[in-house]
Amino acid sequence: MIRLATITDLDEIAHLYRDTISTVNLKDYSAEQVAAWAGRWTNTPGWTDKITNQHFLVVEDGEITGFSSLTHNGHVDMLFVHRNHQGKGVAKLLLTEIEQVAKNKKFSIITTDASITARPVFEHFGFNVVAPQTIMVDGVELNNFKMAKSLSV
Ligand SMILES: CC(C)(COP(=O)(O)OP(=O)(O)OC[C@H]1O[C@@H](n2cnc3c(N)ncnc32)[C@H](O)[C@@H]1OP(=O)(O)O)[C@@H](O)C(=O)NCCC(=O)NCCS
């Protein structure tokens, strides 16, 4: 089942975020990098803001198996799938719905900052790399990719 997130999902979402980064992303990033990244959104106000102000979707199958969010200006801010539910089409479900929402809002383009891990999946869904980039999180460098996809409306 795919549905909009609510504030009551906050703890489960925050836990999935940290757990996925600490396990799934560990194959592409160092222990120091995943620690900084996983610690990025520890504050409840930050998650509350995202859940409230973005189009924030969760997939539920007994537990939350993944989530994704779209900002008001067409940026895919979040895409995380539970480590025990990788490769089962959860991201496909989320990105298909996110893209439909973006089309309904008449966005001509959607963007994301994709991790090394997620880049091939975004490419599979028609995103192109605009530029590789290095961001600083808690004093630690993280490499990712600015990506974009044109939407035909
Ligand atoms: C990236 C991530 C979201 C993918 O989630 P997932 O649920 O495992 O992905 P899905 O099973 O829905 O697969 C999506 C599609 O990508 C394809 N795919 C997966 N890995 C691929 C790869 N390495 N190369 C090409 N295509 C790939 C799959 O075949 C599938 O396409 P299909 O259904 O048309 O065959 C997940 O691995 C994750 O949570 N990664 C860690 C968090 C992260 O880095 N998030 C991004 C932050 S920017």
The ligand as an SDF file (V2000), in Angstrom:
LIG
                    3D

 48 50  0  0  0  0  0  0  0  0999 V2000
   18.2110    3.0310   -4.4080 C   0  0  0  0  0  0  0  0  0  0  0  0
   17.0540    2.3370   -3.7140 C   0  0  0  0  0  0  0  0  0  0  0  0
   16.0670    3.3960   -3.2580 C   0  0  0  0  0  0  0  0  0  0  0  0
   16.3780    1.3800   -4.7140 C   0  0  0  0  0  0  0  0  0  0  0  0
   15.2450    0.7830   -4.0890 O   0  0  0  0  0  0  0  0  0  0  0  0
   14.6590   -0.6740   -4.4880 P   0  0  0  0  0  0  0  0  0  0  0  0
   13.3260   -0.7860   -3.9030 O   0  0  0  0  0  0  0  0  0  0  0  0
   15.6570   -1.7020   -4.1440 O   0  0  0  0  0  0  0  0  0  0  0  0
   14.5430   -0.5460   -6.0850 O   0  0  0  0  0  0  0  0  0  0  0  0
   13.5190   -1.3590   -6.9780 P   0  0  0  0  0  0  0  0  0  0  0  0
   13.4990   -2.7820   -6.5450 O   0  0  0  0  0  0  0  0  0  0  0  0
   12.2180   -0.6580   -7.0430 O   0  0  0  0  0  0  0  0  0  0  0  0
   14.2270   -1.2820   -8.3830 O   0  0  0  0  0  0  0  0  0  0  0  0
   13.9920   -0.1750   -9.1960 C   0  0  0  0  0  0  0  0  0  0  0  0
   14.4060   -0.4590  -10.6100 C   0  0  0  0  0  0  0  0  0  0  0  0
   15.7860   -0.1630  -10.7320 O   0  0  0  0  0  0  0  0  0  0  0  0
   16.4290   -1.2370  -11.3720 C   0  0  0  0  0  0  0  0  0  0  0  0
   17.7750   -1.3420  -10.8300 N   0  0  0  0  0  0  0  0  0  0  0  0
   18.1210   -1.6550   -9.5820 C   0  0  0  0  0  0  0  0  0  0  0  0
   19.4510   -1.6210   -9.4620 N   0  0  0  0  0  0  0  0  0  0  0  0
   19.9260   -1.2830  -10.6670 C   0  0  0  0  0  0  0  0  0  0  0  0
   21.2280   -1.0960  -11.1790 C   0  0  0  0  0  0  0  0  0  0  0  0
   22.3130   -1.2350  -10.4140 N   0  0  0  0  0  0  0  0  0  0  0  0
   21.3660   -0.7320  -12.4700 N   0  0  0  0  0  0  0  0  0  0  0  0
   20.2760   -0.5700  -13.2560 C   0  0  0  0  0  0  0  0  0  0  0  0
   19.0130   -0.7430  -12.8230 N   0  0  0  0  0  0  0  0  0  0  0  0
   18.8540   -1.0970  -11.5360 C   0  0  0  0  0  0  0  0  0  0  0  0
   15.6000   -2.4570  -11.0470 C   0  0  0  0  0  0  0  0  0  0  0  0
   15.7600   -3.4700  -12.0330 O   0  0  0  0  0  0  0  0  0  0  0  0
   14.1980   -1.9000  -11.0640 C   0  0  0  0  0  0  0  0  0  0  0  0
   13.6850   -1.8020  -12.3680 O   0  0  0  0  0  0  0  0  0  0  0  0
   12.5150   -2.7640  -12.9540 P   0  0  0  0  0  0  0  0  0  0  0  0
   11.5360   -2.9690  -11.8410 O   0  0  0  0  0  0  0  0  0  0  0  0
   11.9800   -1.9810  -14.0900 O   0  0  0  0  0  0  0  0  0  0  0  0
   13.2430   -4.0060  -13.3180 O   0  0  0  0  0  0  0  0  0  0  0  0
   17.5390    1.5040   -2.5270 C   0  0  0  0  0  0  0  0  0  0  0  0
   18.5970    0.6500   -2.9310 O   0  0  0  0  0  0  0  0  0  0  0  0
   18.0010    2.3060   -1.3300 C   0  0  0  0  0  0  0  0  0  0  0  0
   17.2380    2.5670   -0.4040 O   0  0  0  0  0  0  0  0  0  0  0  0
   19.2980    2.6870   -1.3330 N   0  0  0  0  0  0  0  0  0  0  0  0
   19.8910    3.3590   -0.2120 C   0  0  0  0  0  0  0  0  0  0  0  0
   19.3320    4.7390    0.0230 C   0  0  0  0  0  0  0  0  0  0  0  0
   19.7330    5.7070   -1.0420 C   0  0  0  0  0  0  0  0  0  0  0  0
   20.8710    5.7450   -1.4890 O   0  0  0  0  0  0  0  0  0  0  0  0
   18.7540    6.5140   -1.4020 N   0  0  0  0  0  0  0  0  0  0  0  0
   18.9510    7.5720   -2.3020 C   0  0  0  0  0  0  0  0  0  0  0  0
   19.3210    8.7660   -1.5400 C   0  0  0  0  0  0  0  0  0  0  0  0
   19.6930   10.0410   -2.6660 S   0  0  0  0  0  0  0  0  0  0  0  0
  1  2  1  0
  2  3  1  0
  2  4  1  0
  2 36  1  0
  4  5  1  0
  5  6  1  0
  6  7  2  0
  6  8  1  0
  6  9  1  0
  9 10  1  0
 10 11  2  0
 10 12  1  0
 10 13  1  0
 13 14  1  0
 14 15  1  0
 15 16  1  0
 15 30  1  0
 16 17  1  0
 17 18  1  0
 17 28  1  0
 18 19  1  0
 18 27  1  0
 19 20  2  0
 20 21  1  0
 21 22  1  0
 21 27  2  0
 22 23  1  0
 22 24  2  0
 24 25  1  0
 25 26  2  0
 26 27  1  0
 28 29  1  0
 28 30  1  0
 30 31  1  0
 31 32  1  0
 32 33  2  0
 32 34  1  0
 32 35  1  0
 36 37  1  0
 36 38  1  0
 38 39  2  0
 38 40  1  0
 40 41  1  0
 41 42  1  0
 42 43  1  0
 43 44  2  0
 43 45  1  0
 45 46  1  0
 46 47  1  0
 47 48  1  0
M  END
$$$$
